[in-house]
Amino acid sequence: HKIALNWGEQEVFIEYHAGPAPGGTWVVIPSSKVVFVGDVVLLNQPPFLTNADIPAWIETLDLLMSSYRDYTVISGRGGVITQDSVKAQQRHLKSILRGMDRMVKRNAPTAEVERLIPNLLSDLTFPTELYDQYYQRYRHGLFQYYARRYHPSESSGE
């Protein structure tokens, strides 16, 4: 789960953290109080859900907010981020889970995940020219996540 590298005078850790992808890793430099978190937090864009484990991702965000509160947090796609950004990502992931939970209770088919997208996109602030791209990212990711988690026989295609 963790490997240490000696980089001159500094110790650098590469740590496994579950969430957006099965092999999610962070690079932590404790002496500089910096942590690079990859796609754990995305600013105003849809999360990558195809291979995600959303409950584990939410726990990872809890860890980031508690154990790395005094660190400079750097997102792979957003640069330096704040604790507010981490909280916003967590709220967004919880919203996705609530939508999927409602679908499961109705025994909804996987194709219905598309109904969740407009609401999820309304939580984000982004240039309008990215709407179609982000819609498609959600469409693919939600479909794959829902199918894999709740309807495994459907996860091979859209």
GUZA-449875 format. One record per residue: residue number from 1; residue in one letter; x, y, z of N, C-alpha, C in turn. Coordinates in nm, 3 decimals, padded with zeros to 5 digits. Example, Ala and Ser with C-alpha at 12.3 -4.5 7.8 and 13.67 -1.06 7.14 Angstrom:
GUZA-449875
> nr/rest/n_X/n_Y/n_Z/ca_X/ca_Y/ca_Z/c_X/c_Y/c_Z
> 1/A/01.319/-00.569/00.780/01.230/-00.450/00.780/01.320/-00.330/00.780
> 2/S/01.285/-00.225/00.708/01.367/-00.106/00.714/01.290/00.003/00.787
//
This chain:
GUZA-449875
> nr/rest/n_X/n_Y/n_Z/ca_X/ca_Y/ca_Z/c_X/c_Y/c_Z
> 1/H/00.080/-00.121/00.000/00.000/00.000/00.000/00.084/00.127/00.000
> 2/K/00.213/00.113/00.029/00.296/00.232/00.040/00.442/00.194/00.014
> 3/I/00.509/00.278/-00.062/00.652/00.258/-00.085/00.721/00.392/-00.064
> 4/A/00.839/00.387/-00.005/00.915/00.509/00.021/01.035/00.515/-00.073
> 5/L/01.059/00.633/-00.126/01.175/00.658/-00.210/01.255/00.770/-00.145
> 6/N/01.385/00.756/-00.147/01.469/00.864/-00.097/01.515/00.946/-00.216
> 7/W/01.473/01.072/-00.218/01.502/01.163/-00.328/01.592/01.272/-00.271
> 8/G/01.720/01.245/-00.272/01.813/01.338/-00.207/01.785/01.338/-00.058
> 9/E/01.761/01.455/-00.006/01.731/01.469/00.136/01.585/01.438/00.169
> 10/Q/01.500/01.437/00.067/01.356/01.421/00.091/01.314/01.275/00.075
> 11/E/01.219/01.238/00.159/01.156/01.108/00.144/01.024/01.130/00.069
> 12/V/01.001/01.049/-00.033/00.881/01.058/-00.116/00.807/00.925/-00.102
> 13/F/00.677/00.934/-00.077/00.596/00.812/-00.064/00.503/00.800/-00.183
> 14/I/00.489/00.680/-00.231/00.387/00.648/-00.330/00.289/00.557/-00.257
> 15/E/00.165/00.603/-00.246/00.064/00.533/-00.166/-00.055/00.493/-00.252
> 16/Y/-00.107/00.376/-00.223/-00.230/00.331/-00.288/-00.349/00.394/-00.216
> 17/H/-00.444/00.447/-00.297/-00.568/00.500/-00.243/-00.681/00.464/-00.338
> 18/A/-00.777/00.389/-00.288/-00.891/00.343/-00.369/-00.977/00.460/-00.412
> 19/G/-01.051/00.438/-00.518/-01.145/00.540/-00.563/-01.169/00.540/-00.711
> 20/P/-01.111/00.636/-00.783/-01.142/00.651/-00.924/-01.095/00.536/-01.012
> 21/A/-00.991/00.464/-00.968/-00.938/00.355/-01.048/-00.881/00.248/-00.955
> 22/P/-00.878/00.124/-01.000/-00.828/00.015/-00.913/-00.686/00.036/-00.862
> 23/G/-00.600/00.100/-00.937/-00.461/00.118/-00.895/-00.429/00.260/-00.857
> 24/G/-00.525/00.331/-00.801/-00.506/00.473/-00.768/-00.390/00.495/-00.673
> 25/T/-00.302/00.587/-00.709/-00.188/00.618/-00.623/-00.175/00.768/-00.603
> 26/W/-00.116/00.802/-00.491/-00.082/00.939/-00.460/00.069/00.947/-00.442
> 27/V/00.124/01.062/-00.466/00.264/01.089/-00.436/00.263/01.189/-00.321
> 28/V/00.327/01.151/-00.211/00.326/01.232/-00.090/00.470/01.272/-00.055
> 29/I/00.490/01.401/-00.033/00.620/01.452/00.011/00.598/01.518/00.147
> 30/P/00.611/01.438/00.254/00.579/01.490/00.388/00.662/01.612/00.430
> 31/S/00.790/01.615/00.395/00.874/01.727/00.440/00.829/01.860/00.378
> 32/S/00.768/01.854/00.260/00.716/01.974/00.194/00.566/01.992/00.214
> 33/K/00.505/01.893/00.278/00.360/01.893/00.300/00.284/01.912/00.169
> 34/V/00.318/01.827/00.072/00.254/01.828/-00.060/00.206/01.688/-00.091
> 35/V/00.086/01.679/-00.147/00.033/01.550/-00.191/-00.028/01.568/-00.330
> 36/F/00.012/01.480/-00.420/-00.041/01.476/-00.556/-00.144/01.364/-00.560
> 37/V/-00.270/01.396/-00.593/-00.379/01.300/-00.577/-00.440/01.249/-00.707
> 38/G/-00.384/01.283/-00.820/-00.436/01.234/-00.948/-00.579/01.279/-00.972
> 39/D/-00.666/01.183/-01.008/-00.806/01.213/-01.040/-00.902/01.198/-00.922
> 40/V/-00.850/01.197/-00.800/-00.936/01.186/-00.683/-01.028/01.306/-00.672
> 41/V/-00.979/01.423/-00.713/-01.060/01.544/-00.713/-01.048/01.609/-00.850
> 42/L/-01.162/01.627/-00.914/-01.169/01.695/-01.043/-01.248/01.823/-01.023
> 43/L/-01.195/01.932/-01.070/-01.264/02.060/-01.055/-01.360/02.082/-01.171
> 44/N/-01.488/02.093/-01.139/-01.592/02.127/-01.236/-01.587/02.045/-01.364
> 45/Q/-01.567/01.915/-01.346/-01.583/01.823/-01.456/-01.628/01.689/-01.400
> 46/P/-01.696/01.611/-01.483/-01.746/01.482/-01.434/-01.634/01.389/-01.392
> 47/P/-01.655/01.316/-01.285/-01.554/01.217/-01.245/-01.552/01.100/-01.344
> 48/F/-01.439/01.034/-01.351/-01.427/00.915/-01.434/-01.481/00.797/-01.353
> 49/L/-01.591/00.738/-01.398/-01.663/00.639/-01.318/-01.649/00.495/-01.368
> 50/T/-01.600/00.475/-01.488/-01.601/00.343/-01.549/-01.540/00.237/-01.458
> 51/N/-01.426/00.264/-01.398/-01.357/00.167/-01.312/-01.356/00.209/-01.166
> 52/A/-01.442/00.303/-01.132/-01.441/00.359/-00.996/-01.506/00.266/-00.894
> 53/D/-01.471/00.292/-00.770/-01.538/00.234/-00.654/-01.582/00.355/-00.572
> 54/I/-01.706/00.400/-00.593/-01.750/00.527/-00.535/-01.749/00.524/-00.382
> 55/P/-01.799/00.420/-00.315/-01.790/00.423/-00.168/-01.646/00.432/-00.118
> 56/A/-01.554/00.360/-00.180/-01.413/00.369/-00.141/-01.357/00.507/-00.172
> 57/W/-01.402/00.566/-00.282/-01.358/00.700/-00.322/-01.400/00.802/-00.217
> 58/I/-01.523/00.790/-00.168/-01.573/00.881/-00.065/-01.489/00.867/00.063
> 59/E/-01.453/00.743/00.099/-01.367/00.722/00.216/-01.229/00.783/00.194
> 60/T/-01.177/00.772/00.073/-01.047/00.831/00.040/-01.052/00.982/00.055
> 61/L/-01.163/01.043/00.015/-01.179/01.187/00.031/-01.185/01.226/00.179
> 62/D/-01.248/01.139/00.261/-01.248/01.162/00.406/-01.105/01.166/00.459
> 63/L/-01.024/01.070/00.415/-00.884/01.064/00.456/-00.809/01.190/00.411
> 64/L/-00.834/01.233/00.289/-00.768/01.352/00.237/-00.804/01.476/00.321
> 65/M/-00.930/01.484/00.363/-00.974/01.600/00.442/-00.923/01.596/00.586
> 66/S/-00.897/01.476/00.637/-00.852/01.468/00.777/-00.699/01.459/00.788
> 67/S/-00.639/01.362/00.725/-00.495/01.339/00.742/-00.406/01.432/00.662
> 68/Y/-00.461/01.496/00.559/-00.379/01.584/00.473/-00.431/01.728/00.475
> 69/R/-00.499/01.762/00.581/-00.558/01.896/00.595/-00.454/02.007/00.583
> 70/D/-00.334/01.985/00.634/-00.230/02.088/00.633/-00.139/02.081/00.511
> 71/Y/-00.174/01.997/00.415/-00.091/01.978/00.296/-00.141/02.064/00.180
> 72/T/-00.053/02.094/00.088/-00.093/02.148/-00.040/-00.136/02.028/-00.124
> 73/V/-00.259/02.029/-00.170/-00.315/01.916/-00.246/-00.316/01.955/-00.394
> 74/I/-00.259/01.867/-00.475/-00.251/01.895/-00.619/-00.325/01.787/-00.695
> 75/S/-00.425/01.830/-00.769/-00.506/01.740/-00.852/-00.438/01.722/-00.987
> 76/G/-00.452/01.604/-01.042/-00.392/01.574/-01.172/-00.447/01.659/-01.285
> 77/R/-00.570/01.707/-01.272/-00.632/01.785/-01.380/-00.671/01.926/-01.337
> 78/G/-00.650/01.959/-01.210/-00.695/02.089/-01.164/-00.590/02.172/-01.093
> 79/G/-00.470/02.119/-01.081/-00.366/02.192/-01.009/-00.394/02.195/-00.860
> 80/V/-00.351/02.300/-00.794/-00.370/02.314/-00.649/-00.519/02.328/-00.620
> 81/I/-00.566/02.249/-00.524/-00.708/02.252/-00.486/-00.722/02.278/-00.337
> 82/T/-00.841/02.319/-00.299/-00.870/02.350/-00.159/-00.951/02.238/-00.094
> 83/Q/-00.962/02.248/00.037/-01.048/02.153/00.110/-01.193/02.167/00.064
> 84/D/-01.234/02.286/00.025/-01.370/02.305/-00.026/-01.391/02.225/-00.155
> 85/S/-01.287/02.218/-00.238/-01.296/02.139/-00.362/-01.310/01.991/-00.329
> 86/V/-01.239/01.946/-00.227/-01.248/01.806/-00.185/-01.389/01.776/-00.136
> 87/K/-01.444/01.866/-00.055/-01.581/01.849/-00.005/-01.682/01.849/-00.119
> 88/A/-01.662/01.937/-00.217/-01.753/01.943/-00.332/-01.748/01.812/-00.411
> 89/Q/-01.628/01.756/-00.428/-01.615/01.629/-00.499/-01.690/01.520/-00.423
> 90/Q/-01.676/01.519/-00.293/-01.743/01.418/-00.212/-01.896/01.433/-00.221
> 91/R/-01.945/01.555/-00.215/-02.090/01.578/-00.228/-02.139/01.528/-00.364
> 92/H/-02.061/01.554/-00.467/-02.099/01.514/-00.603/-02.105/01.360/-00.613
> 93/L/-02.007/01.293/-00.558/-02.007/01.146/-00.561/-02.125/01.090/-00.483
> 94/K/-02.156/01.151/-00.371/-02.272/01.106/-00.292/-02.401/01.126/-00.370
> 95/S/-02.409/01.234/-00.446/-02.526/01.259/-00.530/-02.540/01.150/-00.637
> 96/I/-02.430/01.110/-00.695/-02.432/01.001/-00.794/-02.484/00.873/-00.729
> 97/L/-02.432/00.840/-00.611/-02.478/00.718/-00.543/-02.626/00.724/-00.508
> 98/R/-02.674/00.840/-00.463/-02.817/00.852/-00.431/-02.902/00.827/-00.555
> 99/G/-02.861/00.883/-00.668/-02.935/00.860/-00.792/-02.937/00.713/-00.831
> 100/M/-02.825/00.648/-00.817/-02.819/00.505/-00.850/-02.898/00.421/-00.751
> 101/D/-02.894/00.460/-00.625/-02.972/00.386/-00.524/-03.122/00.395/-00.556
> 102/R/-03.167/00.512/-00.600/-03.308/00.525/-00.638/-03.340/00.434/-00.757
> 103/M/-03.247/00.425/-00.850/-03.268/00.337/-00.965/-03.275/00.191/-00.922
> 104/V/-03.189/00.151/-00.831/-03.187/00.012/-00.783/-03.320/-00.020/-00.715
> 105/K/-03.370/00.072/-00.634/-03.497/00.049/-00.564/-03.613/00.029/-00.661
> 106/R/-03.604/00.095/-00.777/-03.707/00.080/-00.881/-03.677/-00.036/-00.976
> 107/N/-03.562/-00.102/-00.953/-03.515/-00.207/-01.043/-03.505/-00.154/-01.187
> 108/A/-03.456/-00.033/-01.200/-03.446/00.033/-01.330/-03.339/-00.032/-01.417
> 109/P/-03.363/-00.037/-01.545/-03.260/-00.090/-01.635/-03.141/00.006/-01.645
> 110/T/-03.029/-00.047/-01.683/-02.906/00.031/-01.691/-02.920/00.153/-01.781
> 111/A/-02.995/00.141/-01.889/-03.010/00.251/-01.984/-03.067/00.377/-01.918
> 112/E/-03.136/00.363/-01.805/-03.195/00.480/-01.739/-03.096/00.570/-01.668
> 113/V/-02.969/00.530/-01.661/-02.871/00.617/-01.596/-02.862/00.752/-01.668
> 114/E/-02.897/00.753/-01.794/-02.889/00.877/-01.871/-02.978/00.986/-01.811
> 115/R/-03.083/00.947/-01.743/-03.173/01.045/-01.681/-03.106/01.122/-01.567
> 116/L/-02.998/01.067/-01.511/-02.927/01.133/-01.401/-02.837/01.247/-01.450
> 117/I/-02.798/01.243/-01.575/-02.692/01.332/-01.625/-02.726/01.481/-01.617
> 118/P/-02.842/01.527/-01.663/-02.866/01.673/-01.657/-02.853/01.730/-01.516
> 119/N/-02.903/01.659/-01.418/-02.894/01.705/-01.280/-02.749/01.709/-01.233
> 120/L/-02.673/01.606/-01.267/-02.532/01.601/-01.227/-02.452/01.713/-01.293
> 121/L/-02.478/01.737/-01.420/-02.407/01.844/-01.490/-02.443/01.981/-01.433
> 122/S/-02.565/01.996/-01.383/-02.605/02.126/-01.328/-02.528/02.161/-01.200
> 123/D/-02.466/02.060/-01.137/-02.385/02.085/-01.018/-02.248/02.142/-01.052
> 124/L/-02.210/02.138/-01.179/-02.075/02.177/-01.220/-02.079/02.309/-01.296
> 125/T/-01.969/02.382/-01.291/-01.954/02.506/-01.366/-01.844/02.484/-01.469
> 126/F/-01.880/02.494/-01.598/-01.783/02.468/-01.704/-01.828/02.540/-01.830
> 127/P/-01.735/02.560/-01.924/-01.772/02.627/-02.050/-01.876/02.545/-02.127
> 128/T/-01.974/02.613/-02.184/-02.083/02.544/-02.254/-02.035/02.456/-02.368
> 129/E/-01.922/02.490/-02.429/-01.873/02.406/-02.539/-01.827/02.268/-02.492
> 130/L/-01.814/02.247/-02.362/-01.777/02.116/-02.309/-01.897/02.030/-02.272
> 131/Y/-02.017/02.085/-02.286/-02.137/02.014/-02.243/-02.147/01.875/-02.307
> 132/D/-02.135/01.866/-02.438/-02.149/01.736/-02.505/-02.041/01.638/-02.460
> 133/Q/-01.919/01.684/-02.447/-01.810/01.598/-02.403/-01.837/01.545/-02.262
> 134/Y/-01.877/01.635/-02.173/-01.904/01.594/-02.035/-02.028/01.505/-02.026
> 135/Y/-02.126/01.532/-02.108/-02.246/01.448/-02.112/-02.204/01.305/-02.150
> 136/Q/-02.122/01.293/-02.252/-02.078/01.161/-02.297/-01.990/01.092/-02.193
> 137/R/-01.907/01.169/-02.122/-01.825/01.109/-02.016/-01.915/01.050/-01.909
> 138/Y/-02.018/01.127/-01.869/-02.114/01.076/-01.771/-02.190/00.955/-01.826
> 139/R/-02.237/00.968/-01.947/-02.317/00.860/-02.006/-02.239/00.729/-02.003
> 140/H/-02.117/00.732/-02.050/-02.036/00.610/-02.053/-02.003/00.563/-01.910
> 141/G/-01.955/00.654/-01.827/-01.914/00.617/-01.692/-02.027/00.566/-01.606
> 142/L/-02.141/00.636/-01.608/-02.256/00.592/-01.529/-02.307/00.456/-01.577
> 143/F/-02.314/00.440/-01.708/-02.359/00.313/-01.764/-02.269/00.199/-01.717
> 144/Q/-02.140/00.217/-01.733/-02.045/00.112/-01.694/-02.049/00.085/-01.543
> 145/Y/-02.054/00.190/-01.463/-02.056/00.173/-01.318/-02.183/00.101/-01.273
> 146/Y/-02.297/00.149/-01.320/-02.424/00.090/-01.279/-02.432/-00.056/-01.325
> 147/A/-02.393/-00.080/-01.448/-02.399/-00.217/-01.500/-02.305/-00.308/-01.420
> 148/R/-02.185/-00.263/-01.395/-02.086/-00.345/-01.323/-02.130/-00.371/-01.179
> 149/R/-02.183/-00.269/-01.112/-02.219/-00.283/-00.971/-02.354/-00.352/-00.949
> 150/Y/-02.450/-00.325/-01.038/-02.587/-00.369/-01.011/-02.644/-00.466/-01.114
> 151/H/-02.591/-00.464/-01.234/-02.639/-00.553/-01.341/-02.520/-00.607/-01.418
> 152/P/-02.438/-00.694/-01.356/-02.314/-00.740/-01.419/-02.333/-00.803/-01.558
> 153/S/-02.446/-00.861/-01.585/-02.466/-00.923/-01.716/-02.473/-00.820/-01.828
> 154/E/-02.495/-00.693/-01.794/-02.507/-00.586/-01.894/-02.378/-00.507/-01.913
> 155/S/-02.275/-00.535/-01.836/-02.157/-00.446/-01.834/-02.065/-00.459/-01.955
> 156/S/-02.095/-00.546/-02.047/-02.004/-00.562/-02.161/-02.031/-00.463/-02.273
> 157/G/-02.143/-00.394/-02.271/-02.170/-00.298/-02.379/-02.279/-00.201/-02.345
> 158/E/-02.294/-00.101/-02.428/-02.400/-00.002/-02.407/-02.512/-00.035/-02.498
//
